[in-house]
Amino acid sequence: MNSVVLETPTGRWRADLERPCDISLPLAFDAEQPRFFGAAPAHAQPLVSGNFQGDVDAGASCNCSTYTLTAHCNGTHTECVGHITRERVSVRDAAARSLLLARLITVEPAALANGDRVITADVLRAAAGSIAQRTQAAVIRTSPNSIAKFTRNYDASPAAYFAPQAVQWLVDTGIEHLVTDLPSLDRGDDGGKLAAHRAFWGMPAGAISVSQATRAHATITELAFIPDTLADGLYLLNLQVAPFVADAAPSRPVLYPLEPVI
């Protein structure tokens, strides 16, 4: 078996590298895809350079396209504290450590009187109760869960979101890298507060300087998809992020199952 052993304060774990599970959404350009925050769909256009047009079907020697997308809205992406700071902090630097011990938990967001669905601290505590191992990363799967998330229009059908207190609970348990299948930790139209994002990066309300962040190293990955074939529990997370010098970039989180080493 192709494997790697992880040493943790509470024991040793073996990750089976022959059983990867890619939990990113496939982004099909100019086809059905997730929609969020009014962003245009991700688009591909064959490159035109002189007499060359990058489309083999049109007679070119090769395919060569220009891809246009909004990382925060079109598919699985990882973002850093630069999302809310005046400084152009790069997610490439924040996501330098790619192999992480992670816990996967499934939650049923609580329904509010106004119709919103919210992940509260109580919801997280109840879902994570049987997973005692302290980890660097958390992967949060929301229920109901289906492949409709591959192409869901979150502007027409708003997503659930995290209460700031829930994010603070994750922070207090040591989580530095958070992966969720939601398009945003915060409500899509929260008036610009981004309170859940701020809680995760340790940023006071209204702050815009990275020097005010107590957790500038932390990352948030949104719009993932975690199939029901993966049981809640411990995994090795390989967080692969495109090397964009930007606050967010398309990413490919991959989970590997773990077993204790006796």
Residue pairs with C-beta under 8 A, 6 or more apart in sequence:
1 16
1 18
2 16
2 17
2 18
3 14
3 15
3 16
3 17
3 18
4 14
4 15
4 17
4 99
4 236
5 12
5 13
5 14
5 15
5 261
6 12
6 13
6 14
6 15
6 101
6 236
6 258
8 101
8 133
8 134
9 134
10 133
10 134
11 260
11 261
12 260
12 261
13 101
13 234
13 236
13 258
13 259
13 260
13 261
14 258
14 259
14 260
14 261
15 235
15 236
15 256
15 257
15 258
16 256
16 257
16 258
16 259
17 256
19 256
19 257
20 238
20 254
20 255
20 256
21 227
21 229
21 230
21 254
21 255
21 256
22 252
22 253
22 254
23 76
23 139
23 179
23 224
23 225
23 226
23 227
23 230
23 253
23 254
23 255
24 75
24 76
24 224
24 225
24 251
24 252
24 253
25 33
25 34
25 75
25 76
25 149
25 150
25 223
25 224
25 225
26 75
26 150
27 33
27 42
27 69
27 74
27 75
27 76
27 250
29 42
29 43
29 44
29 65
29 67
29 69
30 41
30 42
30 43
30 44
32 150
32 151
33 41
33 42
33 74
33 75
33 150
33 151
34 73
34 74
34 75
34 149
34 150
34 151
34 152
34 153
34 154
34 183
34 223
35 41
35 73
35 152
35 153
35 154
35 155
35 156
36 72
36 73
36 154
36 155
36 159
36 183
36 184
36 188
36 223
37 72
37 73
37 154
37 155
37 183
37 184
37 188
38 155
39 70
39 72
39 73
39 74
40 68
40 70
41 74
42 67
42 68
42 69
42 70
42 74
42 75
43 67
43 68
43 69
44 65
44 66
44 67
44 68
45 65
45 66
45 68
46 53
46 54
46 55
46 58
46 60
46 63
46 64
46 65
46 66
47 53
47 54
47 64
47 65
47 66
48 54
52 60
53 59
53 60
54 60
54 62
54 63
54 64
54 65
55 63
55 65
56 62
56 63
69 75
69 250
71 77
71 79
71 244
71 246
71 248
71 249
71 250
72 79
72 83
72 222
72 248
73 183
75 223
75 250
76 221
76 222
76 223
76 224
76 225
76 250
76 251
76 252
76 253
77 221
77 222
77 223
77 248
77 249
77 250
77 251
78 91
78 95
78 219
78 220
78 221
78 239
78 241
78 248
78 249
78 251
78 253
79 91
79 219
79 220
79 221
79 222
79 247
79 248
80 89
80 90
80 91
80 93
80 94
80 95
80 216
80 218
80 219
80 220
80 247
80 248
81 89
81 94
81 201
81 203
81 210
81 213
81 215
81 216
81 218
81 247
82 88
82 89
82 90
82 91
82 210
82 246
82 247
83 197
83 220
83 247
83 248
84 194
84 197
84 198
84 201
84 203
84 208
85 203
85 208
85 209
85 210
85 213
86 208
86 209
87 209
87 210
88 245
88 246
88 247
89 210
89 216
89 247
90 244
90 245
90 246
90 247
91 219
91 241
91 244
91 246
91 247
91 248
91 249
92 241
92 243
92 244
92 245
92 249
94 216
94 217
94 218
94 219
95 219
95 239
95 241
95 251
98 238
98 239
98 240
98 241
99 236
99 237
99 238
100 135
100 136
100 137
100 177
100 236
100 237
100 239
101 133
101 135
101 136
101 137
101 234
101 236
101 237
101 258
102 135
102 136
102 137
102 138
102 139
102 177
102 179
102 234
102 235
102 236
102 237
102 255
103 128
103 131
103 133
103 135
103 137
103 138
103 139
103 232
103 233
103 234
103 235
104 138
104 139
104 141
104 226
104 230
104 231
104 232
104 233
104 234
104 235
104 255
105 124
105 127
105 128
105 131
105 138
105 139
105 140
105 141
105 232
106 127
106 140
106 141
106 142
106 143
106 145
106 232
107 119
107 123
107 124
107 127
107 140
107 141
107 142
107 143
108 123
108 142
108 143
109 117
109 118
109 119
109 123
109 142
109 160
110 117
110 118
110 119
110 120
110 122
110 123
111 117
112 118
116 158
116 160
116 161
116 187
117 159
117 160
117 161
118 160
118 161
118 162
118 163
118 166
119 140
119 142
119 160
119 161
119 162
119 163
119 166
120 163
120 165
120 166
121 163
121 165
121 166
121 168
121 169
123 166
124 140
124 166
124 169
124 170
125 169
127 232
128 173
130 232
131 232
131 233
131 234
133 234
134 173
134 174
135 174
135 175
135 234
136 174
136 175
136 176
136 177
137 175
137 176
137 177
137 178
137 179
137 237
137 239
138 170
138 175
138 177
138 178
138 179
139 179
139 180
139 224
139 226
139 235
139 237
139 253
139 255
140 178
140 179
140 180
140 181
140 182
141 181
141 226
142 160
142 180
142 181
142 182
145 181
145 226
145 227
145 228
147 225
149 181
149 225
150 225
152 159
154 183
154 188
155 188
158 187
158 188
159 182
159 183
159 184
159 188
160 182
161 182
161 184
161 185
161 186
161 187
161 188
161 190
161 196
162 180
162 182
162 185
162 186
162 196
163 196
164 195
164 196
164 198
164 199
165 199
166 196
167 178
167 185
167 196
167 199
167 200
168 199
170 178
170 200
171 199
171 200
171 202
171 215
176 215
176 217
176 218
176 219
177 218
177 219
177 220
177 221
177 237
177 239
178 185
178 200
178 218
178 219
178 220
178 221
179 221
179 224
179 237
179 239
179 253
180 220
180 221
180 222
180 224
181 223
181 224
181 225
181 226
182 222
182 223
183 222
183 223
184 222
185 194
185 196
185 197
185 200
185 220
185 222
186 193
186 194
186 195
186 196
186 197
193 205
195 205
197 203
197 220
198 204
198 205
198 207
200 215
200 218
200 220
201 213
201 214
201 215
201 216
201 218
202 213
202 214
202 215
202 216
202 218
203 212
203 213
203 214
204 212
207 213
210 216
219 239
219 241
221 239
221 251
221 253
224 253
226 255
230 255
233 258
234 258
235 255
235 256
235 257
235 258
236 255
236 256
236 258
237 253
237 254
237 255
238 253
238 254
238 255
238 256
239 251
239 253
240 251
240 252
240 253
240 254
241 249
241 250
241 251
241 252
242 249
242 250
242 251
243 249
244 250
